[in-house]
């Protein structure tokens, strides 16, 4: 037994049936001790069955604490289970989850515990739930808590600090996380408990999906980031020096979602069945970008805004921010509560069309195990990402210093050879001329 949860008092062990109910603690127990001391003994006798305390554990503990000699009487009935359950449910103000734990303990009593009397063992879940006046599904969840949760979690439920449903979810986590949840529950921080449980459950789902995708077909990705090559119309020839087409090939069909989807369909053969797409869009192209997402099979969910340190061009407004759309298909879990980034991310502009790396860091935090690809990547790939685009580069190997005898270490696995026909065609470096390139 843990400290604060004795197994006996006044020289008598507690009967297993009595231990179905939690002991009094804290202020409630202190008040009982004071009452016993003032009355020079408990008002009711302590009931003994098979030489153990069947009813009156708290009175026996209070007598021991107050230095008072208790008085005992034998159990005279023929159904100790019904006797204990009836007395304690009437005597105590237990919530539904505490009663579910009582029912679970009743249902968990196998033959031989506490005796071979059928009235005292082999209780069915439905019967245990009925006796405790709770639902059967809740009783089953409570049995899961008894079987898999740490003692701290079980105690938190028995003390009315944690729900059975939350405890059953916590039972799936590592012991150290369960200890954290139990401590937060005991402190009365129910909102923190819910947050921790949801975060851990979401992390488990992400790991499971990442494992399935990495074990699946090569060239399929659960995360796609696309910096689409939008064309920007300018007011005059004088503004063409800052036009996108002077920096990279642009799309001339940027006002027709169906044509964009058709022209770029090769890119999205890389999308796994369960996939999240982060798509960059300018204010000028925002409506059509959302339509492109939908026609590709992604459901629009939300967006982030990149707040820039320098103002740009615009029509109705001078654009100082850019939008990162979020679309989902299949079963992708959104970030857990408490882990989401703010919707507005301030970051400086660098070279033309380059996007801040902090957005990729955010995505990595949300989806650490899913395979990831960045379409229209500029320069070397980030570790753990597959790059694609005219200016994309595989991540270079780290060269050893002249003083170091260590061998060359690859930061990430080398890219597949160009003649690897198992990859989607658009990932191959010998892909035909870029389909969105302007005609000569």
C-alpha positions as CSV (number, residue, x, y, z in Angstrom):
1,X,0.0,0.0,0.0
2,X,1.2,3.6,-0.7
3,X,1.7,6.1,2.1
4,X,-1.7,7.4,3.3
5,X,-3.5,4.2,2.3
6,X,-3.0,1.8,5.2
7,X,-4.1,-1.9,4.9
8,X,-5.0,-2.2,8.5
9,X,-5.8,-0.4,11.8
10,X,-6.2,-1.3,15.4
11,X,-4.4,-4.6,14.7
12,X,-7.0,-5.7,12.2
13,X,-6.6,-6.1,8.4
14,X,-9.1,-4.6,6.1
15,X,-11.4,-7.0,4.3
16,X,-11.0,-7.0,0.5
17,X,-14.7,-6.0,0.1
18,X,-14.1,-3.0,2.3
19,X,-11.2,-1.9,0.1
20,X,-13.6,-1.4,-2.8
21,X,-14.3,2.1,-1.4
22,X,-11.7,4.8,-1.0
23,X,-10.6,5.8,2.5
24,X,-11.3,9.2,4.0
25,X,-8.4,11.6,3.8
26,X,-7.5,15.2,4.6
27,X,-10.0,17.4,6.3
28,X,-12.7,14.8,6.2
29,X,-10.6,12.3,8.1
30,X,-9.4,15.0,10.6
31,X,-13.0,15.9,11.4
32,X,-13.7,12.2,12.1
33,X,-10.7,11.9,14.4
34,X,-11.9,15.0,16.3
35,X,-15.4,13.5,16.6
36,X,-14.2,10.1,17.8
37,X,-11.9,11.8,20.4
38,X,-14.7,14.1,21.7
39,X,-17.1,11.1,22.0
40,X,-14.4,8.8,23.5
41,X,-15.1,6.3,20.7
42,X,-17.0,5.8,17.5
43,X,-20.8,6.1,17.5
44,X,-21.1,2.8,15.6
45,X,-19.3,-0.5,16.2
46,X,-16.7,-1.8,13.7
47,X,-17.9,-4.9,11.9
48,X,-15.6,-7.9,11.6
49,X,-15.9,-10.7,9.0
50,X,-13.4,-13.5,8.7
51,X,-11.2,-11.8,11.2
52,X,-11.0,-8.6,9.1
53,X,-12.6,-5.2,9.2
54,X,-15.6,-5.4,6.8
55,X,-17.1,-2.0,7.8
56,X,-15.6,0.8,9.8
57,X,-12.0,1.1,8.4
58,X,-12.1,4.9,8.8
59,X,-13.6,4.6,12.3
60,X,-10.8,2.2,13.2
61,X,-8.1,4.5,11.8
62,X,-9.7,7.5,13.7
63,X,-9.7,5.5,16.9
64,X,-6.0,4.7,16.4
65,X,-5.2,8.3,15.7
66,X,-7.2,9.6,18.7
67,X,-5.8,6.9,21.1
68,X,-9.3,5.6,21.7
69,X,-10.2,1.9,22.1
70,X,-12.7,0.8,19.5
71,X,-15.4,-1.8,20.0
72,X,-16.2,-4.6,17.5
73,X,-19.0,-6.8,16.5
74,X,-19.2,-9.7,14.0
75,X,-21.0,-9.6,10.7
76,X,-24.4,-11.3,11.1
77,X,-25.7,-11.2,7.5
78,X,-25.4,-13.6,4.6
79,X,-24.4,-11.2,1.8
80,X,-21.3,-9.2,2.7
81,X,-21.1,-7.7,-0.8
82,X,-24.6,-6.2,-0.7
83,X,-24.0,-5.1,2.9
84,X,-20.8,-3.2,2.1
85,X,-22.1,-1.7,-1.1
86,X,-25.4,-0.6,0.3
87,X,-23.9,1.0,3.5
88,X,-21.1,2.9,1.7
89,X,-23.3,4.2,-1.2
90,X,-25.8,5.5,1.3
91,X,-23.2,6.9,3.6
92,X,-21.0,8.7,1.1
93,X,-21.5,11.3,-1.5
94,X,-19.6,9.7,-4.3
95,X,-19.7,11.0,-7.9
96,X,-20.5,8.8,-10.9
97,X,-16.8,8.1,-11.6
98,X,-16.0,7.0,-8.1
99,X,-19.0,4.6,-8.2
100,X,-17.7,3.3,-11.5
101,X,-14.4,2.4,-9.8
102,X,-16.4,0.7,-7.1
103,X,-18.3,-1.3,-9.7
104,X,-15.0,-2.2,-11.5
105,X,-13.5,-3.5,-8.4
106,X,-16.5,-5.6,-7.7
107,X,-16.4,-7.0,-11.3
108,X,-12.7,-7.7,-10.9
109,X,-13.1,-10.0,-7.9
110,X,-12.3,-13.5,-9.2
111,X,-13.1,-16.7,-7.4
112,X,-11.2,-17.3,-4.3
113,X,-11.2,-13.6,-3.5
114,X,-12.3,-13.0,-0.9
115,X,-13.9,-16.5,-0.5
116,X,-15.5,-19.3,-2.5
117,X,-19.0,-18.0,-1.6
118,X,-20.7,-17.2,-5.0
119,X,-22.2,-14.2,-3.3
120,X,-18.8,-12.7,-2.8
121,X,-17.0,-13.4,-6.1
122,X,-17.5,-13.9,-9.8
123,X,-19.7,-10.8,-10.2
124,X,-20.6,-9.9,-13.8
125,X,-19.9,-6.4,-15.0
126,X,-23.6,-5.7,-15.6
127,X,-24.4,-6.8,-12.1
128,X,-21.6,-4.8,-10.6
129,X,-22.7,-1.7,-12.5
130,X,-26.3,-2.2,-11.4
131,X,-25.2,-2.6,-7.7
132,X,-23.2,0.7,-7.9
133,X,-26.0,2.4,-9.9
134,X,-23.7,3.3,-12.9
135,X,-23.5,2.5,-16.6
136,X,-21.9,-0.7,-17.9
137,X,-19.6,1.0,-20.5
138,X,-18.3,3.4,-17.8
139,X,-17.6,0.4,-15.6
140,X,-15.6,-1.3,-18.4
141,X,-13.5,1.9,-18.7
142,X,-12.9,1.8,-15.0
143,X,-11.7,-1.7,-15.3
144,X,-9.2,-0.5,-17.9
145,X,-8.0,2.1,-15.4
146,X,-7.5,-0.6,-12.7
147,X,-5.7,-2.8,-15.1
148,X,-3.4,-0.3,-16.9
149,X,-3.2,3.0,-15.0
150,X,-0.6,3.8,-12.4
151,X,-1.6,3.9,-8.8
152,X,-1.5,7.7,-8.8
153,X,-4.1,7.8,-11.6
154,X,-6.4,5.3,-9.8
155,X,-6.2,7.3,-6.6
156,X,-7.0,10.5,-8.4
157,X,-10.2,8.9,-9.7
158,X,-11.1,7.4,-6.4
159,X,-10.7,10.8,-4.7
160,X,-13.0,12.5,-7.3
161,X,-10.2,14.5,-8.9
162,X,-10.1,12.8,-12.3
163,X,-12.8,11.3,-14.5
164,X,-12.8,7.7,-15.5
165,X,-12.8,8.5,-19.2
166,X,-9.7,10.8,-18.8
167,X,-8.0,8.2,-16.6
168,X,-8.6,5.5,-19.3
169,X,-7.0,7.8,-21.9
170,X,-4.1,8.5,-19.5
171,X,-3.6,4.8,-19.0
172,X,-2.3,4.5,-22.5
173,X,0.6,6.9,-21.8
174,X,4.0,6.3,-20.2
175,X,4.2,6.2,-16.4
176,X,5.9,9.6,-16.2
177,X,3.1,11.3,-18.1
178,X,0.5,9.5,-16.0
179,X,2.3,10.9,-12.9
180,X,2.2,14.4,-14.4
181,X,-1.6,14.1,-15.2
182,X,-2.3,12.7,-11.7
183,X,-0.4,15.6,-10.1
184,X,-2.3,18.2,-12.1
185,X,-5.6,16.5,-11.3
186,X,-4.9,16.5,-7.6
187,X,-4.1,20.2,-7.8
188,X,-7.5,20.8,-9.4
189,X,-6.1,21.9,-12.8
190,X,-8.6,20.0,-14.9
191,X,-7.9,22.2,-18.0
192,X,-4.3,21.2,-17.8
193,X,-5.2,17.6,-17.5
194,X,-7.4,17.7,-20.6
195,X,-4.7,19.5,-22.5
196,X,-1.9,17.1,-21.6
197,X,-4.1,14.1,-22.5
198,X,-5.1,15.5,-25.8
199,X,-1.5,16.4,-26.7
200,X,-0.2,13.0,-25.9
201,X,-3.1,11.3,-27.7
202,X,-2.5,13.4,-30.8
203,X,1.2,12.7,-30.7
204,X,0.4,9.0,-30.7
205,X,-1.8,9.3,-33.7
206,X,0.8,11.2,-35.6
207,X,3.5,8.6,-34.8
208,X,1.2,5.8,-35.9
209,X,0.4,7.5,-39.2
210,X,4.0,8.4,-39.8
211,X,5.0,4.8,-39.3
212,X,2.4,3.5,-41.7
213,X,3.4,6.0,-44.4
214,X,7.1,5.4,-44.1
215,X,6.4,1.6,-44.4
216,X,4.2,2.2,-47.4
217,X,5.0,2.9,-51.1
218,X,8.1,5.1,-51.8
219,X,7.4,8.6,-53.0
220,X,4.2,9.2,-51.0
221,X,4.1,12.0,-48.5
222,X,1.9,13.0,-45.7
223,X,3.0,16.6,-45.7
224,X,3.2,18.7,-48.9
225,X,4.3,22.4,-48.9
226,X,3.8,24.1,-52.2
227,X,5.1,27.6,-53.1
228,X,3.1,27.8,-56.4
229,X,4.6,29.9,-59.2
230,X,1.9,32.6,-59.2
231,X,2.1,35.3,-61.9
232,X,1.6,38.9,-60.8
233,X,0.1,41.5,-63.1
234,X,1.7,44.9,-62.8
235,X,0.2,48.3,-63.4
236,X,2.8,49.3,-66.0
237,X,6.0,48.2,-67.8
238,X,7.9,50.2,-65.2
239,X,6.8,47.7,-62.6
240,X,7.9,44.6,-64.5
241,X,11.4,44.7,-62.9
242,X,9.8,43.4,-59.7
243,X,7.6,40.9,-61.5
244,X,7.9,37.2,-60.5
245,X,8.6,36.2,-64.1
246,X,11.9,37.9,-63.9
247,X,13.0,35.5,-61.2
248,X,11.5,32.2,-62.1
249,X,9.0,30.6,-64.7
250,X,5.5,31.6,-63.8
251,X,2.1,30.2,-64.5
252,X,0.0,31.9,-67.1
253,X,-3.1,30.0,-66.1
254,X,-3.2,31.6,-62.6
255,X,-6.8,32.6,-63.0
256,X,-8.2,29.2,-63.9
257,X,-8.2,26.6,-61.1
258,X,-9.1,23.7,-63.3
259,X,-6.2,24.4,-65.7
260,X,-3.8,24.7,-62.7
261,X,-4.9,21.4,-61.3
262,X,-4.7,19.7,-64.7
263,X,-1.3,21.1,-65.5
264,X,0.2,20.3,-62.1
265,X,-1.5,16.9,-61.5
266,X,1.9,15.1,-61.7
267,X,3.1,16.9,-58.6
268,X,0.3,15.6,-56.5
269,X,0.7,12.0,-57.3
270,X,3.0,12.2,-54.3
271,X,0.2,12.8,-51.9
272,X,-0.6,10.0,-49.5
273,X,-4.2,9.0,-48.8
274,X,-3.9,10.9,-45.5
275,X,-2.2,14.2,-46.3
276,X,-2.0,17.8,-45.3
277,X,-1.1,20.5,-47.9
278,X,0.3,23.9,-46.9
279,X,0.0,26.1,-50.0
280,X,1.4,29.6,-50.3
281,X,-0.9,32.2,-51.9
282,X,-0.7,35.9,-52.5
283,X,-3.7,38.2,-51.7
284,X,-4.3,38.6,-55.4
285,X,-4.7,34.8,-55.9
286,X,-6.2,33.9,-52.6
287,X,-9.7,32.9,-53.9
288,X,-8.3,30.8,-56.8
289,X,-5.7,29.1,-54.5
290,X,-8.5,27.9,-52.2
291,X,-10.3,26.5,-55.2
292,X,-7.1,24.8,-56.4
293,X,-6.8,23.1,-53.0
294,X,-10.4,21.8,-53.2
295,X,-10.1,20.6,-56.7
296,X,-7.0,18.6,-55.7
297,X,-9.1,16.8,-53.1
298,X,-8.1,18.8,-50.0
299,X,-10.6,20.4,-47.7
300,X,-9.6,23.9,-46.7
301,X,-9.1,24.1,-42.9
302,X,-7.3,27.3,-41.9
303,X,-4.4,29.6,-42.7
304,X,-1.4,31.4,-41.4
305,X,-0.3,34.9,-42.4
306,X,3.4,35.9,-42.9
307,X,3.8,39.5,-41.8
308,X,6.7,41.0,-43.7
309,X,9.1,43.7,-42.6
310,X,8.9,45.4,-46.0
311,X,5.9,46.5,-48.0
312,X,5.2,45.2,-51.5
313,X,3.0,45.8,-54.5
314,X,-0.8,45.6,-54.5
315,X,-4.0,46.9,-56.1
316,X,-6.6,47.4,-53.4
317,X,-3.9,47.5,-50.7
318,X,-0.1,47.6,-50.5
319,X,0.6,44.0,-49.6
320,X,2.7,43.4,-46.5
321,X,1.6,39.9,-45.8
322,X,1.3,36.5,-47.5
323,X,-1.0,33.6,-46.8
324,X,-0.2,30.0,-46.1
325,X,-3.4,27.9,-46.7
326,X,-4.0,24.6,-45.0
327,X,-5.8,21.8,-46.7
328,X,-6.4,18.3,-45.5
329,X,-7.5,15.0,-47.1
330,X,-8.1,11.7,-45.4
331,X,-7.5,11.4,-41.6
332,X,-5.0,14.0,-40.5
333,X,-5.2,15.2,-36.9
334,X,-5.0,19.0,-36.3
335,X,-2.4,20.2,-33.8
336,X,-3.2,19.5,-30.2
337,X,-4.4,22.3,-27.9
338,X,-1.6,24.4,-26.5
339,X,0.8,23.5,-29.4
340,X,-0.6,25.8,-32.1
341,X,1.4,28.7,-33.4
342,X,-0.2,32.2,-33.6
343,X,-1.9,32.7,-36.9
344,X,0.3,35.8,-37.6
345,X,4.0,35.1,-37.9
346,X,6.3,38.0,-38.3
347,X,9.5,37.4,-40.3
348,X,11.7,39.4,-42.6
349,X,11.7,39.2,-46.4
350,X,14.9,37.9,-48.0
351,X,15.4,37.1,-51.7
352,X,12.5,37.2,-54.1
353,X,9.8,34.6,-53.4
354,X,11.8,32.9,-50.7
355,X,9.6,31.9,-47.7
356,X,10.7,32.0,-44.0
357,X,12.2,28.8,-42.7
358,X,10.2,29.2,-39.5
359,X,7.1,28.0,-41.2
360,X,8.8,24.7,-42.0
361,X,9.9,24.5,-38.4
362,X,6.3,24.9,-37.3
363,X,5.2,22.1,-39.7
364,X,8.0,19.9,-38.4
365,X,6.7,20.4,-34.8
366,X,3.2,19.5,-35.9
367,X,4.1,16.5,-38.0
368,X,7.6,15.2,-36.8
369,X,7.3,11.7,-38.2
370,X,5.2,12.1,-41.5
371,X,7.3,12.1,-44.7
372,X,7.5,15.6,-46.1
373,X,8.1,17.2,-49.5
374,X,8.5,20.9,-50.5
375,X,7.5,21.8,-54.0
376,X,9.4,24.7,-55.6
377,X,12.1,24.6,-52.9
378,X,14.8,27.3,-53.3
379,X,18.3,25.9,-52.6
380,X,19.3,22.9,-50.4
381,X,16.5,20.9,-48.8
382,X,15.9,20.9,-45.1
383,X,16.9,17.8,-43.2
384,X,14.1,15.2,-43.4
385,X,12.4,16.9,-46.4
386,X,12.3,15.9,-50.1
387,X,12.9,19.0,-52.3
388,X,11.5,19.5,-55.8
389,X,11.7,22.4,-58.3
390,X,14.0,24.2,-60.7
391,X,16.1,25.7,-57.9
392,X,15.8,22.8,-55.5
393,X,18.9,21.0,-54.3
394,X,19.3,17.8,-52.3
395,X,20.9,18.5,-48.9
396,X,24.7,18.4,-49.2
397,X,26.9,16.1,-47.3
398,X,28.9,17.5,-44.4
399,X,32.6,17.5,-45.2
400,X,35.1,16.7,-42.4
401,X,37.5,19.4,-41.3
402,X,41.2,19.0,-42.2
403,X,42.1,18.3,-38.6
404,X,39.3,15.7,-38.2
405,X,39.8,12.1,-39.0
406,X,36.1,11.4,-38.8
407,X,34.5,10.0,-42.0
408,X,32.1,12.1,-44.1
409,X,28.7,12.2,-42.5
410,X,25.5,12.5,-44.6
411,X,23.0,14.9,-43.0
412,X,20.2,13.1,-44.7
413,X,19.9,10.0,-46.9
414,X,21.1,10.7,-50.5
415,X,18.4,11.2,-53.1
416,X,17.3,8.2,-55.3
417,X,19.2,7.9,-58.6
418,X,17.6,9.6,-61.6
419,X,16.9,6.2,-63.2
420,X,14.9,5.0,-60.2
421,X,11.6,4.4,-62.0
422,X,9.7,3.7,-58.7
423,X,9.5,7.4,-58.0
424,X,6.8,9.7,-59.5
425,X,8.0,11.2,-62.7
426,X,8.0,14.7,-61.4
427,X,10.6,13.8,-58.8
428,X,13.1,12.7,-61.4
429,X,15.8,15.2,-62.4
430,X,15.4,14.2,-66.1
431,X,11.7,15.4,-66.1
432,X,10.8,17.2,-69.3
433,X,10.8,21.0,-69.5
434,X,8.8,22.6,-66.7
435,X,5.1,22.4,-67.8
436,X,4.4,25.9,-66.5
437,X,7.3,27.6,-68.4
438,X,6.3,30.4,-70.7
439,X,6.2,29.4,-74.4
440,X,9.2,30.7,-76.4
